[in-house]
Amino acid sequence: MKLGTQYPDFKKAGLIIKSDELPEEMWFASDKQQFKWLDAR
């Protein structure tokens, strides 16, 4: 990240419904596998 770059605060704006974290073994999985894992929760 560049120093001084401003990013929108989605949480403060009330746009975050749920926050979840992938387990470490899913970090390098494909997007398709990650979304499948998330959808199964």
N, C-alpha and C positions, 0 to 999 in steps of 0.2 A: 504494500500500500504506500502511496505517496504521502509524505507529510503534508498536512494542511488540506488534504482532500476532505470534503464534507460529504457524508453519506446520509440518506434519509433515515429517520428513526421510526421504523414501521411499528415498533412496539408502543412508542409514545403516541403515535397517531391512532392507536387502537385497531390496527390492521392484522395483528397476529392473533389467530384463533387458538392455535396449539403449537407448542414447540417440542420437537422430539429430536433425539440424537441417534445416529446410526452407531451400532456396535463397531468396534475397531476392525473386525474381520470383514466388514462391508465397505470400508473406506475406499478401496480400490476396485470394487465391483462396478459393473456397468450401470448406467442410469436405469436401464430396464430392470435389472436385478434389485437395485436400491428401491425403486418405486414399488416393485412387487412386494418387497419386505415391508415397506411402510403401509401399503394397502392392506396387508394381512394382519396388521395390528389392531 
